[in-house]
């Protein structure tokens, strides 16, 4: 029997300046509004692989299990 995965999609647009707050220790999480209207708070460290010169931008897909345990975050 396989684990049940939940999927949430959202758009994120964070400038480099705003993301710098994470590196400076001023912020530890990122708050987003999912496509279905839910507000999510995710650890900022999850977005490090997507950081570019202009910040973190794009549509993302978050997968988590039935216990709300993080599975994956993918830019789509």
C-alpha positions in Angstrom: 0.0 0.0 0.0 1.6 3.3 -1.1 1.7 6.5 0.9 -0.8 9.2 0.1 0.8 12.3 -1.3 -0.7 15.8 -1.3 0.3 18.4 -3.9 0.0 22.1 -3.7 1.1 24.6 -6.4 1.9 28.3 -6.0 3.7 31.2 -7.6 6.6 32.8 -5.8 8.4 36.1 -6.6 11.1 37.1 -4.0 13.8 39.5 -4.8 17.4 38.9 -4.0 17.2 41.7 -1.4 14.3 40.0 0.3 15.9 36.6 0.3 19.0 38.1 1.8 17.0 38.5 5.0 17.3 34.7 5.3 21.1 34.7 5.1 21.2 37.5 7.6 19.2 35.5 10.1 16.3 37.9 10.0 13.9 35.4 8.4 13.7 31.6 8.6 10.6 31.0 6.6 8.7 32.1 3.4 5.0 32.6 3.4 3.1 32.0 0.2 -0.5 31.8 -0.9 -1.2 28.5 -2.7 -3.3 28.4 -5.9 -6.2 27.0 -3.8 -6.1 30.0 -1.4 -4.3 28.3 1.5 -1.5 30.2 3.2 1.7 28.2 3.6 4.8 28.8 5.6 7.8 27.0 4.3 11.4 26.9 5.6 13.4 29.4 3.5 16.2 26.8 3.1 13.9 24.8 0.8 14.2 27.6 -1.8 18.0 27.9 -1.8 18.3 25.6 -4.9 16.1 28.0 -6.8 18.0 31.2 -5.9 19.2 33.1 -8.9 20.8 36.6 -9.3 17.4 38.2 -9.4 15.9 36.2 -6.5 13.5 33.3 -6.4 10.8 33.4 -9.1 8.4 30.9 -10.7 5.7 28.4 -10.1 6.3 25.6 -7.7 4.9 22.3 -6.8 5.1 21.2 -3.2 4.6 17.5 -2.3 4.0 16.2 1.2 2.7 13.1 2.8 -0.4 12.4 4.9 1.6 13.5 8.1 2.5 16.9 6.4 6.1 15.7 6.1 8.0 17.4 3.2 8.6 15.2 0.2 9.7 17.6 -2.5 9.7 21.1 -3.9 10.0 21.5 -7.7 9.9 24.5 -10.0 7.3 23.9 -12.7 
